Amino acid sequence: MAGRSRKQKKQRSRCSSWSSDSSYSMSDLHYGAKLPEKKAKKEFLVNPIRGYLIEDDTNLDSSSMGASRKRKPHKKEQYGKLEMVKDEPSSSEDNQDSAVLSKKKITWGRRKRAEKSRKRKENGQRQRRATILSWLIDCDVIQENAEAVVIEGETRKKQGKIKREGILCCCCYNVFTVGDFYNHAGGTSSKRYEKIFIAETSSSLLSSMIQAWDLPEERNFRRFNLIETSNDASDSYDDACMICADGGDLMCCDKCSSTYHHEKCLGMKEVPNGSWYCSFCVCKFCGDPAYENDYLLKCPQCEKKYHWECHLAREPVSIDINNTPQGTFCNHICNEIYDKLERGILGVEHELDRSYKWTLLQNTDDGSGINIEDHYQRTVCHSKLVVARRLMEDCFEQIIDRHTRIDVVKSVVYNCGSNFNRVNFRGFYTAILEKDEEIISAATIRIHGTKLAEMPFIATNKEYRRKGMCRKLMVAIESALCYLKVEKLVLPSVSERIGTWIEKYGFRLVSSPLPKEIKLHNTLMFHDSKRLQKHLLPSALARTYQANYRAREIQSSAKKCEESRPFDLNVEASHQQDND
């Protein structure tokens, strides 16, 4: 049957208990649908995600942390009693009491200091060092305090010891970052992880990073999320709406597993008669599905499907034998975005003020999306992606999709695919802000053509909150999106954070009914959130980035021209050889 509607159980009311202090606890966001009926009837409360922006990005001067505290004056009666005791002769009993009291105070002070020390230690363990070395130590690929050696050719230049925060030099006993340690040893190569070796294993840091990336546990995080329905399931459709991620009366697509609220989310007054297909199962140009003797191509950038004939009718294909043909993009807009990301943005460290850098990362091992050809750059990109994932895990509660039971944060960071469109996270990138090789902030973004981009998660290391780090990364992301000619940025936010996004970052609530761009694209949403949007305007920093990106494009094009000289069919081969 087509265009059919089915009823879902109404969602229970949920309590809100998330805070930045409780972000290290684990909460279970799945419930009800898969549980036995007796268990489902019990009160099963859910902790919704309380804040996709996990910091209140304000300056220290205006925060309560910067305010001085006034000491409370002692009561005059206490001073009087103290003076009276001091003037009166003391007895042996009084001396014993005062000695016991003094001993209690000392014991109490020791306990209080020990408790503070224990809390500091626990907090240090909870917020892990967001560096590549810390990751390699935690997964036991490299031992802490292992001897590291800089080797250039056959010469051993410098020795040190591996620490979580860097490398301790054995000659000056200073802790350096990997890059600074290599420069301290007089190295000249740009591939520093390739030139530093672990003495015990005789393997380079680069080899250790590859080994850690290929660990079974790490590979398991990046797997394709195949959603299989149970044997007793009445259907194979998703239990949540594609647009709002909530249950209820859902209309099903006749081609895939996607479901929708026909009135609330799609704006349809009633369920249509006959066959009905969602926007992911029809041609983006004509709106028709694939029939018996027909097929639809998928764009590698926006992942929308289209008829080749519809594409040719809008954009005639010109064959250039001097350029290697790339993927079958739906239009020149997606092709241009892909080229800009590949040539000048993905995996490239972009300098900011005060030695800060920002980089756009993506998992490229599954063969989808952009491929980073340089092996060294791809390895560093993947290693930083793991560190960014660990930072997200430290800042957010575990977010388990309540219907499919997949780990949302891991799947988004690693842009994992799925057979369910709602939890298909292909196309996501992770933007990081770092300084001295430590990742400070991380955000996940996905670009849906030039009309829309989304940013469901952004997190900042606990030690760097309230210092403007989130804003610094946001400016870099918005500038890059402006260079890609993206018009609008959307994100999900809970009620407690809406004011922060509106007042400090220029977002506003998405008007109802939803804009057409949001309805047509797969944007990550949570049932307890509201959508915010921001129109992106070019800034001075965006123009600076644009000039830098164009310079890299020119260098990349010149390099390709040097590698393969164009062949002119109008000139004989002998003449071309003479010119050479």
C-alpha positions, -999 to 999 in steps of 0.1 A, spaced: 0 0 0 11 35 -6 8 67 13 -2 48 43 -2 61 78 4 43 110 0 52 147 28 53 171 25 54 209 26 89 222 59 99 238 61 101 275 70 133 293 107 136 299 127 152 327 156 175 322 187 169 343 216 178 321 242 203 331 279 210 324 288 195 357 269 163 350 282 160 315 305 131 324 277 109 335 261 84 311 224 87 303 204 63 283 182 80 257 165 49 243 134 35 258 100 20 255 96 8 219 117 -23 221 111 -31 258 86 -57 271 51 -43 277 53 -47 314 85 -29 317 74 -2 293 44 6 315 67 16 344 79 51 347 109 53 324 124 87 325 148 100 298 175 126 302 173 148 271 204 165 257 208 197 277 229 219 255 245 213 222 266 244 230 283 232 262 298 265 273 285 299 282 310 318 261 316 350 281 347 368 292 362 361 326 359 397 336 321 397 333 317 363 349 312 354 385 346 338 385 363 372 381 343 389 409 361 394 443 345 379 474 339 400 505 349 385 537 321 383 564 331 402 595 331 383 628 305 391 654 315 416 681 304 391 708 330 366 696 357 392 698 345 401 733 346 366 744 381 361 730 394 391 748 378 380 780 394 346 777 427 361 769 427 384 800 415 358 824 439 332 838 436 299 821 430 267 839 444 232 830 409 221 819 406 251 795 441 243 781 430 207 774 398 219 757 417 243 735 443 217 727 415 192 716 398 220 696 431 229 679 437 192 671 402 189 656 408 220 635 441 206 622 425 173 614 395 190 597 419 212 576 438 181 565 407 163 555 394 194 536 427 198 517 428 160 509 392 162 496 401 192 474 431 174 461 410 143 454 384 163 435 411 180 414 426 146 406 392 133 396 385 163 374 419 158 357 410 122 349 376 131 335 389 158 312 415 140 292 444 157 274 431 164 239 464 156 221 475 128 198 502 116 223 476 113 250 454 92 227 483 69 218 491 65 255 455 57 265 451 30 238 485 14 249 502 18 215 529 40 232 539 38 268 541 70 288 578 79 295 589 59 265 621 71 249 617 91 217 645 98 192 646 122 163 663 105 134 672 123 101 686 98 76 710 77 98 717 104 124 702 104 159 697 141 167 678 143 199 663 121 227 633 127 249 605 110 268 569 108 257 544 126 280 507 133 275 513 170 271 543 166 248 579 153 247 603 159 276 637 168 262 666 149 279 691 177 273 672 207 287 644 190 306 617 212 289 584 198 276 579 205 239 551 198 215 559 172 188 566 200 163 587 221 187 607 191 198 615 182 162 625 218 155 646 218 187 665 189 173 672 209 141 648 190 119 638 205 86 610 182 73 574 192 74 564 156 83 575 156 119 555 126 130 575 106 104 609 116 118 604 108 155 608 72 166 601 52 197 634 36 208 619 4 222 598 -5 191 618 13 164 586 25 150 578 62 141 550 82 157 533 81 123 533 43 123 519 43 159 491 66 148 482 42 119 483 13 143 460 30 168 436 40 140 433 4 129 426 -10 164 394 -32 164 377 -10 189 384 21 168 372 4 136 340 -6 154 332 31 160 334 38 122 313 9 110 282 13 88 251 14 109 229 -13 95 195 -11 111 177 -44 112 141 -48 125 133 -76 148 114 -107 136 82 -97 154 82 -61 140 51 -52 121 70 -32 96 105 -21 86 100 17 89 117 42 111 98 49 143 107 86 143 100 115 119 128 125 95 123 162 103 115 164 140 129 130 152 97 124 173 71 97 171 33 98 166 11 94 135 37 89 108 33 87 70 56 61 53 76 64 21 68 36 -3 104 32 -13 126 35 18 123 34 56 117 71 61 86 84 79 71 119 84 44 138 102 23 147 72 6 177 87 30 191 114 63 187 95 54 185 58 24 208 59 1 183 41 -36 185 52 -42 147 46 -23 116 36 -22 114 -2 -39 85 -20 -18 62 -40 20 60 -40 40 85 -21 78 89 -21 100 110 1 125 135 -12 154 110 -10 137 85 -34 128 109 -62 147 130 -87 157 163 -72 148 180 -105 116 164 -117 103 149 -85 96 115 -101 110 82 -88 128 55 -107 105 33 -127 111 -2 -142 135 8 -170 150 38 -152 175 45 -125 186 74 -103 222 86 -98 234 99 -64 254 131 -60 286 125 -40 283 159 -23 246 164 -14 237 127 -18 205 137 -36 193 114 -64 186 126 -100 179 114 -135 208 117 -158 184 130 -185 172 158 -161 208 167 -154 217 170 -191 186 191 -197 199 217 -172 236 214 -175 250 200 -208 282 181 -202 314 193 -218 342 167 -220 377 180 -212 404 154 -220 430 174 -200 411 171 -167 404 138 -149 366 134 -146 353 133 -110 321 120 -95 287 125 -112 276 156 -94 240 167 -97 249 203 -107 279 226 -110 271 240 -74 279 207 -57 309 202 -80 323 236 -70 318 230 -33 335 196 -36 365 212 -55 369 240 -29 368 215 0 393 192 -17 418 217 -29 420 242 -1 401 233 31 400 197 41 429 185 62 447 219 58 458 238 90 446 274 87 464 300 108 445 323 131 456 350 155 478 342 186 491 309 172 456 293 171 448 271 141 416 255 128 413 225 106 384 207 88 386 169 92 367 139 78 370 102 79 379 91 43 385 54 49 351 43 37 357 56 2 328 81 3 333 119 1 367 136 -5 399 115 -6 431 130 8 458 116 -15 488 124 7 493 95 31 509 116 58 482 143 57 455 117 58 470 99 88 473 131 108 437 141 98 424 108 111 444 110 143 430 145 151 395 132 143 399 106 170 411 132 195 381 154 186 358 124 191 373 119 226 368 156 234 331 153 224 327 123 246 342 141 276 319 171 271 286 154 263 266 127 279 264 96 258 237 102 232 220 69 221 193 71 195 162 58 213 149 39 182 180 26 164 202 25 196 233 38 177 258 61 193 250 95 177 282 114 186 306 88 173 286 82 141 284 119 134 322 125 140 331 96 118 304 104 92 290 69 93 264 58 68 232 39 74 203 22 56 180 45 76 180 80 61 174 97 95 206 83 110 227 84 78 255 108 88 275 107 56 288 142 46 296 154 81 329 172 87 345 180 120 361 214 125 387 217 153 404 247 170 438 239 184 469 255 199 502 239 206 489 206 192 461 205 218 425 205 205 405 231 223 371 231 206 354 209 180 322 212 160 304 190 135 290 205 103 273 192 71 268 212 39 236 208 19 245 228 -12 246 266 -11 212 270 6 219 252 39 245 239 63 239 223 97 260 222 129 244 198 155 274 196 180 300 220 193 321 215 224 350 231 242 376 216 265 366 223 301 398 242 309 392 267 281 356 276 286 345 312 291 376 324 272 360 330 237 372 297 222 338 287 209 333 321 193 368 318 176 359 285 161 324 298 150 340 327 132 363 304 113 334 280 104 311 308 92 339 324 72 346 291 54 309 286 47 307 321 33 336 312 9 316 281 -2 286 305 -7 264 288 18 235 311 28 222 297 60 234 278 90 209 258 112 214 239 145 193 221 171 191 237 206 174 230 238 154 258 255 181 266 281 206 275 254 184 294 229 190 327 246 228 322 243 226 314 206 204 344 199 221 371 220 257 362 214 258 344 181 231 361 160 208 331 156 170 331 156 142 306 158 132 289 126 98 302 116 68 279 111 61 264 87 96 251 81 115 264 51 116 242 21 153 236 23 150 220 57 121 197 46 141 185 16 174 177 34 184 153 61 193 175 91 200 160 124 174 168 150 165 158 186 129 154 199 135 178 228 151 206 207 142 236 186 158 246 154 177 279 151 190 295 120 214 322 110 219 340 76 256 341 69 271 374 57 306 377 43 330 393 68 366 407 66 379 374 79 358 355 53 374 376 26 409 369 40 401 332 40 388 335 5 421 350 -7 441 323 10 419 295 -4 422 310 -39 460 311 -36 460 274 -27 438 266 -56 462 284 -80 491 265 -65 472 232 -68 463 239 -104 498 249 -113 511 217 -97 487 196 -117 497 214 -149 534 206 -142 526 170 -136 506 165 -168 510 189 -197 478 193 -218 478 176 -251 466 198 -280 449 179 -308 454 208 -332 492 205 -330 512 176 -343 531 155 -318 565 163 -334 559 201 -329 550 196 -293 582 177 -287 603 204 -304 587 230 -280 597 209 -251 
